């Protein structure tokens, strides 16, 4: 009943910026945490960062200082602002949404959006 969809991926030159969006749809679920992951070609999926409902954020060392996660709770949106992009950032980016139904936690994934950093 909860659906997640990423958008905003594109081809960008090194040093450029992109803003990814994560749309969360459903019957107004309780969402205590949203995380962003990425998976490069032939690589394992890795955690990029996360944002909790209270507003606290965390980031992996590889993106710290360059990426920013934010959230619009009223519109059920989460964002990943990516600045100073590097070729190493090329990957499919996924939004991972955690929900609570009473005391039962469950997470949902989007299909991903492709980010390619190349000259």
Secondary structure, DSSP 8 states (H G I E B T S, - for coil): --EEEEE---EE-TT--EEEEEEEESS--EEEEEEEEEE-TTS--EEEEEEETTS-EEE-TTTTTTEEEEEETTTTEEEEEE-S--GGG-EEEEEEEEEEETTEEEEEE---EEEEE--
